[in-house]
Amino acid sequence: MKYKDEPAIFAWELMNEPRYEGQSAAENVDDTTLRAWVDEMGALVESIDPNHLLGAGIEGHGTKYGFGGDSGNPFVHTQKSPYIDFTSAHP
C-alpha cells in the first residue's frame, strides 16, 4: 500500500522546525521566503496526497508571541498558508 493511501497515517509535516533566519531583520519577522516555501511544498504534497492533513512543523517563535525571538519563522503568518490544515508549536 502506498503511504498516501494508508488510513493509519494522521498527517504529514513539511519539515521539523524550518527557519529562514539571518537573511535580514525584515525576513526574520515577515517570513516572506519561508511562507513561499510552505505554500509551494504544501501545494505539492496536497497534489500527491489530498487524503491526509498537513502541518508546517514550525517552532512558534516570535517576540510578539512572548516566546523565543524573531528567528525567521513567524508562527501565525506561516500557519495561514492555505495548504496547512492544523498547527502545532515546537517550544
C-alpha positions, 0 to 999 in steps of 0.5 A: 500500500502506498503511504498516501493511501494508508488510513493509519497515517494522521498527517504529514509535516513539511519539515521539523522546525524550518527557519529562514533566519539571518537573511535580514531583520525584515525576513526574520519577522515577515517570513516572506521566503519561508511562507513561499516555501510552505505554500509551494511544498504544501501545494505539492504534497496536497497534489500527491496526497489530498487524503491526509492533513498537513502541518508546517512543523514550525517552532512558534517563535516570535517576540510578539508571541512572548516566546523565543525571538524573531528567528525567521519563522513567524508562527501565525503568518506561516500557519495561514498558508492555505495548504496547512490544515492544523498547527502545532508549536515546537517550544 
